[in-house]
């Protein structure tokens, strides 16, 4: 399995004798200018360009963001480990298009050459749309469910999971005919990814922080025939690709 893509925003190269303006919330910038200004602010930990607008997140609170974020990562790690050909990122910069360069809280993607739509650039950033993006939001009023959702939909992110922590709700959208539709819950309220077979989630234990139960439900998904068939397909694609590379 290839290494995880965990990175800060890309920094522009070269020097400019003129003072570089700092990034400000609400700035409307091109992606190149966004990267240039971000490069000049090494103290800044996170900034995003969404539909051409700069967003600077507030300081991260433990119960409203830090812990939920960690729980989501701990849900994705076992799936990645059990599914060769699938990789994930934590706050990786994603160059979606010319107007969008977010750093989603988590993403899951099929590796390039195995059917994935994203690729890793020469300077080690994700380019294109990962198959799944997950964000931690405070409420439904968050920009994660408005401009960012619109950007992910338009650029072809096939699944989008938003945990609205204060609302105690999890929305898991799937892209169908150009629109996001909520994935319907199955028996016992379990949500199942349409892109990543075996990626199962019971939202209730995740919301209450019961990681043991979250992983128990995921384990059922990893033992399912659907996941077995998916992992086998990816392994076969990988063997064919390695065969072409060595031919």
URCOR-V607994 format. One record per residue. D_FIRST is the distance of its C-alpha to the first C-alpha in whole Angstrom. Layout:
((D_FIRST) (D_FIRST))
This chain:
((0) (4) (7) (9) (12) (15) (18) (22) (24) (24) (27) (30) (31) (34) (37) (40) (43) (44) (43) (40) (41) (38) (36) (38) (38) (39) (39) (38) (36) (34) (31) (32) (34) (32) (30) (33) (34) (31) (31) (34) (33) (31) (32) (31) (28) (27) (29) (28) (30) (31) (33) (34) (35) (34) (33) (33) (32) (34) (33) (31) (32) (31) (32) (32) (28) (27) (26) (26) (23) (21) (22) (20) (17) (17) (18) (14) (12) (13) (12) (9) (8) (10) (9) (6) (7) (8) (8) (11) (13) (16) (19) (18) (20) (20) (23) (24) (27) (30) (31) (28) (26) (25) (22) (22) (21) (18) (16) (13) (13) (11) (10) (13) (14) (13) (16) (15) (18) (16) (15) (14) (18) (19) (20) (16) (17) (17) (19) (20) (20) (17) (17) (18) (20) (21) (24) (26) (30) (33) (35) (36) (38) (34) (33) (30) (32) (34) (33) (30) (30) (32) (29) (26) (28) (30) (26) (25) (22) (22) (22) (24) (24) (27) (28) (31) (32) (36) (36) (34) (33) (29) (29) (26) (27) (26) (27) (30) (32) (32) (32) (30) (31) (31) (29) (31) (31) (31) (33) (33) (32) (28) (26) (23) (21) (22) (19) (17) (18) (18) (18) (21) (23) (27) (28) (31) (29) (27) (30) (31) (29) (28) (24) (25) (26) (24) (21) (23) (24) (20) (20) (22) (20) (17) (20) (21) (22) (21) (17) (17) (18) (16) (13) (15) (15) (12) (11) (14) (14) (11) (13) (16) (14) (14) (17) (19) (17) (19) (22))
